[in-house]
Amino acid sequence: MGLNRRGIIAIGLVAVLIVAVVAVALTSGLLQSGEAADLTDAAGREVILDAPPERIVSCTPGLTEMVFALGLGDKLVAVTDYCDYPAEAAALRDANKTVGGFWEPNYEVILSYDPDLVLVDYGTDAHQQLASKLIDANVTVLQMFEQKDLASVYANLRLMGNVTGTSENATVLANDIKASIESVQSAVEGLDKPTVMYVTYVETGFTNAYVSGSGTAVDELIGLAGGKNVFADQSGWFSPSSELMLSNAKSIDCMIITSMFSDTAAEDLNDFFVNDELWKQSPAVMNNKIFYLQGQGENIFNRQSVRAADAVQLMAEMMHPGAFEAKVPYDPTGGTINVIGNDYADHLPSVSSSVALERAYSGPVAMVRD
């Protein structure tokens, strides 16, 4: 049976309304042609904003960095206790514009900021639970892909860019990161691959160490930087037995150790290595190829976000100092401890992903907002 005149008019009005809504979305930058599929977040929910966000809450340091890199820093109203980069993010934290730590973002506090967009990590159970509560309270939540590798960096840039109307910035930034990493790979291509041990946590006397196995973000970075993970035959982050650790000691060419647990950790650990009968036979110790990461020098490895290319560059310089004009702190005589901290960007090439980020951060700056 055919449609009557009233039905045809109703269908026409609906079509006009749909065209108008899409036109507004396109002109506002919230949708780009052909990108509708990229508005689906990690939870499989389509997230479309009626207008660009004005009050953003970020629940992870890596996502906070991404917000700034996309030029949205002035829209942030609250961050976590650990958000400390760029300086504007630290300013929000220091002004107590926070929602708790990464593992325990506070639902009630988030609501008190009246956000129009909350960013969470879908790979974290506490964030999934938080997202459910916020959605029930009619708060718009963007559940980002688990921050575990470079693929997730690119996926999160694309998702955040499309949802917030900054897709062009996201594309430029992703391309800059990829180009920087490809440049490093070209520089180390054909060189011998040193064996690397990455330690994310360790206690006095080099006990209770946690190291990177295969399948971790750090394992990926080691490969991109032209090295081999000494524990590639193990999976994930784990604490090796003393026997396993010592059996590998003489084959380790380079050690990268975070020293977050103590301000004097680098000095104490270095003394241990050069005096221990077995460890001082390790090539890494004999050649002073032990690098201690602190502050932002550590964070670029811990956060799979927009500074990933900087982590690859620094790691490549540690392993292949002769392949780059830029240099990390390294004293082959062993007279100086090699520490990389908040000044890590000083050891990068003049053209790097940090330069691109600096351009992004020099745009709208975050204000401490009520």
C-alpha positions as CSV (number, residue, x, y, z in Angstrom):
1,M,0.0,0.0,0.0
2,G,1.4,3.4,-0.9
3,L,2.2,6.2,1.5
4,N,-0.5,8.9,2.0
5,R,0.4,12.5,1.6
6,R,0.8,13.1,5.3
7,G,3.3,10.2,5.6
8,I,5.3,11.5,2.7
9,I,5.5,15.0,4.3
10,A,6.6,13.4,7.7
11,I,9.4,11.5,6.0
12,G,10.5,14.6,4.2
13,L,10.7,16.6,7.4
14,V,12.8,13.9,9.0
15,A,15.2,13.8,6.1
16,V,15.5,17.6,6.3
17,L,16.2,17.4,10.0
18,I,18.9,14.7,9.5
19,V,20.6,16.8,6.8
20,A,20.6,19.9,9.1
21,V,22.0,18.0,12.0
22,V,24.8,16.5,9.9
23,A,25.5,19.9,8.4
24,V,25.9,21.5,11.8
25,A,28.2,18.7,12.9
26,L,30.4,19.0,9.9
27,T,30.7,22.8,10.1
28,S,31.5,22.7,13.8
29,G,34.3,20.2,13.2
30,L,32.7,17.5,15.4
31,L,32.4,15.1,12.4
32,Q,34.6,14.9,9.4
33,S,33.3,13.2,6.2
34,G,33.8,9.5,6.3
35,E,34.8,9.3,10.0
36,A,31.5,8.2,11.6
37,A,33.0,4.8,12.5
38,D,35.8,6.5,14.4
39,L,33.3,7.9,16.9
40,T,33.0,4.5,18.4
41,D,35.0,4.3,21.7
42,A,36.8,1.3,23.2
43,A,33.5,0.2,24.9
44,G,31.8,0.0,21.5
45,R,29.6,3.1,22.2
46,E,29.2,5.8,19.7
47,V,30.0,9.2,21.3
48,I,28.8,12.3,19.4
49,L,28.9,15.7,21.1
50,D,26.4,18.4,20.4
51,A,29.1,21.1,20.6
52,P,32.9,21.2,21.2
53,P,33.6,20.3,24.8
54,E,34.1,23.2,27.2
55,R,34.7,21.3,30.5
56,I,36.9,18.2,30.2
57,V,38.0,15.9,33.0
58,S,41.0,13.6,32.3
59,C,41.5,10.5,34.4
60,T,44.9,9.5,33.2
61,P,48.2,11.4,32.7
62,G,48.7,10.0,29.2
63,L,45.3,11.2,28.1
64,T,45.9,14.6,29.7
65,E,49.0,15.0,27.6
66,M,47.0,14.1,24.5
67,V,44.4,16.8,25.4
68,F,47.1,19.4,25.5
69,A,48.7,18.1,22.3
70,L,45.4,18.5,20.5
71,G,45.1,22.1,21.6
72,L,42.3,21.5,24.1
73,G,44.3,22.3,27.3
74,D,42.3,25.4,28.1
75,K,39.2,23.2,28.3
76,L,40.5,21.0,31.1
77,V,38.9,21.6,34.4
78,A,40.4,18.7,36.4
79,V,43.1,16.0,36.1
80,T,44.6,13.3,38.3
81,D,47.1,13.6,41.1
82,Y,49.8,12.3,38.7
83,C,49.2,14.6,35.8
84,D,52.4,16.7,35.6
85,Y,53.0,17.4,31.9
86,P,53.0,19.9,30.3
87,A,53.5,22.6,33.0
88,E,49.9,23.7,32.6
89,A,48.7,20.2,33.7
90,A,50.9,20.4,36.7
91,A,49.4,23.8,37.5
92,L,45.9,22.3,37.6
93,R,47.2,19.5,39.9
94,D,49.0,21.9,42.1
95,A,45.8,24.0,42.4
96,N,44.0,20.9,43.7
97,K,41.9,20.7,40.5
98,T,42.1,16.9,40.8
99,V,39.8,13.8,40.8
100,G,42.2,11.4,42.7
101,G,44.8,9.0,41.4
102,F,44.8,6.8,38.3
103,W,43.5,3.8,40.1
104,E,40.8,5.5,42.2
105,P,39.2,8.5,40.3
106,N,36.5,9.9,42.6
107,Y,33.0,9.8,41.1
108,E,31.5,12.5,43.3
109,V,34.4,14.8,42.8
110,I,34.2,14.4,39.0
111,L,30.5,15.3,39.1
112,S,31.3,18.4,41.1
113,Y,33.3,19.8,38.1
114,D,30.1,19.7,35.9
115,P,32.1,18.1,33.0
116,D,30.7,17.9,29.5
117,L,33.3,15.2,28.6
118,V,35.2,12.7,30.9
119,L,38.1,10.7,29.5
120,V,38.8,7.3,31.0
121,D,41.0,4.3,30.2
122,Y,38.8,1.3,29.2
123,G,41.7,-1.1,29.9
124,T,41.3,-0.4,33.7
125,D,38.5,-2.0,35.6
126,A,38.1,0.9,38.0
127,H,37.6,3.2,35.0
128,Q,35.0,0.9,33.5
129,Q,33.1,1.0,36.7
130,L,33.4,4.8,36.9
131,A,32.2,5.1,33.3
132,S,29.1,3.1,34.0
133,K,28.2,5.3,36.9
134,L,28.8,8.5,35.0
135,I,26.8,7.3,32.0
136,D,23.9,6.5,34.4
137,A,24.2,10.1,35.6
138,N,23.9,11.4,32.0
139,V,27.5,12.5,31.9
140,T,29.3,12.1,28.5
141,V,32.2,9.7,28.8
142,L,34.7,8.8,26.2
143,Q,36.3,5.4,27.0
144,M,39.7,5.4,25.4
145,F,41.6,2.3,24.2
146,E,43.9,0.7,26.7
147,Q,47.2,2.7,26.6
148,K,49.5,-0.3,26.0
149,D,51.4,0.3,22.7
150,L,51.9,2.6,19.7
151,A,48.8,1.3,18.0
152,S,46.7,2.5,21.0
153,V,48.4,5.9,20.8
154,Y,47.3,6.3,17.2
155,A,43.8,4.9,17.9
156,N,43.3,7.2,20.8
157,L,44.5,10.3,18.9
158,R,42.1,9.5,16.1
159,L,39.2,8.9,18.5
160,M,39.7,11.9,20.7
161,G,40.3,14.1,17.6
162,N,37.1,13.0,15.9
163,V,34.9,13.4,19.0
164,T,36.3,16.8,20.0
165,G,36.5,18.3,16.5
166,T,40.3,18.3,16.4
167,S,40.8,15.6,13.9
168,E,43.2,17.6,11.7
169,N,45.4,18.2,14.7
170,A,45.3,14.5,15.6
171,T,46.3,13.5,12.0
172,V,49.2,15.9,11.9
173,L,50.4,14.8,15.4
174,A,50.1,11.1,14.5
175,N,52.1,11.6,11.3
176,D,54.8,13.5,13.2
177,I,55.1,10.7,15.7
178,K,55.4,8.1,13.0
179,A,57.9,10.1,11.0
180,S,60.1,10.6,14.1
181,I,60.1,6.9,14.8
182,E,60.8,6.0,11.2
183,S,63.8,8.4,11.2
184,V,65.2,6.5,14.2
185,Q,64.7,3.2,12.6
186,S,66.5,4.4,9.5
187,A,69.4,5.6,11.6
188,V,69.9,2.2,13.3
189,E,69.1,0.0,10.4
190,G,71.8,-2.6,9.8
191,L,73.6,-1.9,13.2
192,D,74.2,-4.7,15.7
193,K,71.4,-5.0,18.1
194,P,72.5,-4.8,21.8
195,T,70.8,-6.8,24.4
196,V,68.7,-4.6,26.7
197,M,67.2,-5.0,30.2
198,Y,64.5,-2.6,31.2
199,V,63.8,-2.4,34.9
200,T,60.7,-0.6,36.0
201,Y,61.1,-1.1,39.8
202,V,63.9,-2.4,42.0
203,E,64.8,-2.2,45.7
204,T,68.1,-1.8,47.5
205,G,70.8,-4.3,46.5
206,F,69.0,-4.9,43.2
207,T,66.3,-7.0,44.8
208,N,62.6,-7.4,43.9
209,A,63.3,-6.1,40.4
210,Y,60.4,-5.9,37.9
211,V,61.5,-6.1,34.3
212,S,59.9,-6.0,30.8
213,G,59.2,-9.2,29.0
214,S,57.6,-9.5,25.6
215,G,54.3,-8.0,24.8
216,T,54.9,-4.8,26.8
217,A,55.0,-1.3,25.4
218,V,58.7,-1.1,26.5
219,D,59.5,-4.3,24.6
220,E,58.0,-2.7,21.4
221,L,60.1,0.5,22.0
222,I,63.3,-1.6,22.4
223,G,62.7,-3.2,19.1
224,L,62.0,0.1,17.3
225,A,65.1,1.6,18.8
226,G,67.3,-1.2,17.4
227,G,67.8,-3.4,20.4
228,K,66.9,-6.9,21.7
229,N,65.0,-7.4,25.0
230,V,67.0,-9.8,27.1
231,F,63.8,-11.2,28.5
232,A,61.9,-11.5,25.2
233,D,61.2,-15.2,26.0
234,Q,59.2,-14.1,29.0
235,S,55.7,-12.5,28.8
236,G,54.7,-9.2,30.3
237,W,56.1,-7.5,33.4
238,F,57.5,-9.9,35.9
239,S,60.0,-10.3,38.7
240,P,62.8,-12.7,37.7
241,S,64.2,-15.2,40.1
242,S,67.8,-14.5,41.3
243,E,69.0,-17.4,39.2
244,L,67.3,-16.2,36.0
245,M,68.6,-12.7,36.6
246,L,72.2,-13.7,37.2
247,S,72.2,-16.2,34.3
248,N,71.5,-13.3,32.0
249,A,73.8,-10.7,33.6
250,K,76.8,-11.4,31.4
251,S,74.8,-11.0,28.2
252,I,73.3,-7.6,29.0
253,D,74.8,-4.8,26.9
254,C,72.6,-2.0,28.2
255,M,70.5,-1.5,31.3
256,I,67.7,1.1,31.6
257,I,66.4,1.5,35.1
258,T,63.7,3.8,36.6
259,S,64.7,5.1,40.0
260,M,61.4,6.4,41.1
261,F,61.6,4.9,44.6
262,S,64.5,7.0,45.9
263,D,66.3,10.2,45.1
264,T,69.6,8.4,45.7
265,A,68.6,5.3,43.8
266,A,70.9,5.8,40.9
267,E,74.0,6.3,43.0
268,D,73.2,3.4,45.3
269,L,72.5,1.0,42.4
270,N,75.6,2.1,40.5
271,D,77.7,1.4,43.6
272,F,76.1,-2.1,43.8
273,F,76.8,-3.0,40.2
274,V,80.4,-1.9,40.1
275,N,81.2,-3.8,43.3
276,D,79.3,-7.0,42.8
277,E,81.5,-9.8,41.7
278,L,79.1,-11.1,39.1
279,W,77.4,-7.9,37.9
280,K,80.7,-6.1,37.3
281,Q,81.3,-8.7,34.5
282,S,78.2,-7.6,32.6
283,P,79.0,-5.6,29.5
284,A,76.5,-3.0,30.6
285,V,78.5,-2.4,33.8
286,M,81.9,-2.6,32.3
287,N,81.0,-0.1,29.6
288,N,78.9,2.1,31.9
289,K,75.9,1.4,29.8
290,I,73.5,1.8,32.7
291,F,70.9,4.6,32.3
292,Y,68.7,5.8,35.2
293,L,65.4,7.4,34.4
294,Q,63.8,10.0,36.6
295,G,60.9,12.4,36.4
296,Q,59.8,13.1,32.8
297,G,62.7,11.0,31.6
298,E,60.8,8.1,33.1
299,N,57.3,9.2,32.3
300,I,57.8,9.1,28.5
301,F,58.4,5.4,28.8
302,N,55.6,4.7,31.3
303,R,52.9,6.6,29.4
304,Q,51.9,5.4,26.0
305,S,50.9,8.7,24.7
306,V,52.1,11.6,22.4
307,R,55.7,11.5,23.6
308,A,56.3,7.9,22.5
309,A,58.7,9.0,19.7
310,D,60.8,10.7,22.3
311,A,61.1,7.5,24.2
312,V,62.2,5.6,21.0
313,Q,64.8,8.3,20.2
314,L,66.3,8.4,23.7
315,M,66.5,4.6,23.9
316,A,68.2,4.5,20.5
317,E,70.8,7.0,21.7
318,M,71.5,4.9,24.7
319,M,72.1,1.8,22.6
320,H,73.7,3.4,19.5
321,P,75.4,6.7,20.6
322,G,77.4,6.9,17.4
323,A,74.3,6.9,15.1
324,F,73.0,10.3,16.2
325,E,74.2,13.8,16.6
326,A,72.0,14.2,19.7
327,K,73.4,12.5,22.8
328,V,72.1,11.2,26.0
329,P,74.3,11.6,29.1
330,Y,76.9,8.9,28.8
331,D,80.4,8.6,30.2
332,P,82.1,5.5,28.9
333,T,84.8,5.7,31.5
334,G,82.3,5.2,34.3
335,G,83.3,8.4,36.1
336,T,79.8,9.8,35.9
337,I,76.4,8.2,36.5
338,N,74.1,8.4,33.4
339,V,70.9,10.0,34.6
340,I,68.0,11.2,32.4
341,G,65.4,13.3,34.1
342,N,63.1,16.3,33.5
343,D,65.7,17.7,31.0
344,Y,65.3,14.8,28.7
345,A,64.2,17.0,25.8
346,D,67.7,18.6,25.9
347,H,69.0,15.2,24.5
348,L,66.7,15.1,21.5
349,P,67.4,16.2,18.0
350,S,66.3,19.7,17.1
351,V,63.6,18.2,15.0
352,S,61.6,15.7,17.0
353,S,58.1,14.9,18.2
354,S,58.8,17.2,21.2
355,V,59.1,20.1,18.7
356,A,55.7,19.2,17.3
357,L,54.3,19.0,20.9
358,E,55.8,22.3,21.8
359,R,54.0,23.9,18.9
360,A,50.7,22.2,20.1
361,Y,51.3,23.3,23.7
362,S,52.0,26.8,22.7
363,G,48.4,27.2,21.6
364,P,45.6,27.6,24.1
365,V,46.9,27.1,27.6
366,A,45.1,25.6,30.5
367,M,43.6,28.0,33.0
368,V,42.9,27.0,36.5
369,R,39.1,27.0,36.2
370,D,36.3,26.7,38.8
